[in-house]
């Protein structure tokens, strides 16, 4: 029973994290400089409270599942873990660039940060496939 509760909390945290990262990526890549400051100010509050807390929950419950139930020894988990580290780094870069763009709305982030939408969506597809199929 505890396994299913931890798994549900992990999945809930993942949904909130991915939703927040997609919103961040949209604002970073699509919002014009003329209205950036106001939009980013509101989004940064949401990112600090909801998305960052969801990132912590995803890590906490994910590691609990991995080490508590032995998934860390599987090959698919290692690959998933690398993608999760990349997504965590991308979230940190999104936060840093939103802070910079709030101060100077005419700054443009590097291509990796601007390409957040396809990176996040592609990563989610691969992570879900690895977790469900467990190919190796």
RAKA-V589218 format. One record per pair of residues at least 12 apart in sequence whose ideal C-beta (glycine too) atoms are under 7 Angstrom apart, sorted by the first residue. I is the first residue (numbers start at 1). J is the second residue. If there is no record, write none. Layout:
# RAKA-V589218
i->I j->J
i->I j->J
This chain:
# RAKA-V589218
i->3 j->69
i->6 j->61
i->6 j->64
i->6 j->65
i->7 j->65
i->9 j->57
i->9 j->61
i->10 j->58
i->10 j->61
i->10 j->62
i->10 j->65
i->13 j->54
i->13 j->57
i->13 j->58
i->13 j->61
i->14 j->58
i->16 j->50
i->16 j->51
i->16 j->54
i->17 j->51
i->17 j->54
i->17 j->55
i->17 j->58
i->18 j->120
i->18 j->124
i->20 j->46
i->20 j->47
i->20 j->50
i->20 j->51
i->20 j->54
i->21 j->51
i->21 j->91
i->21 j->94
i->21 j->116
i->21 j->120
i->22 j->117
i->22 j->120
i->23 j->43
i->24 j->43
i->24 j->47
i->24 j->94
i->24 j->98
i->24 j->116
i->25 j->94
i->25 j->116
i->25 j->117
i->25 j->120
i->26 j->117
i->27 j->39
i->27 j->40
i->27 j->43
i->28 j->94
i->28 j->97
i->28 j->98
i->28 j->109
i->28 j->113
i->28 j->114
i->28 j->116
i->29 j->114
i->29 j->116
i->29 j->117
i->33 j->105
i->33 j->106
i->36 j->101
i->36 j->105
i->37 j->102
i->37 j->105
i->40 j->98
i->40 j->101
i->40 j->102
i->41 j->102
i->43 j->98
i->44 j->98
i->44 j->99
i->44 j->102
i->47 j->95
i->55 j->88
i->55 j->91
i->74 j->134
i->75 j->136
i->76 j->130
i->76 j->134
i->76 j->135
i->76 j->136
i->79 j->130
i->80 j->127
i->80 j->130
i->80 j->131
i->83 j->123
i->83 j->126
i->83 j->127
i->86 j->123
i->87 j->120
i->87 j->123
i->90 j->116
i->90 j->119
i->93 j->113
i->94 j->113
i->94 j->116
i->97 j->109
i->97 j->113
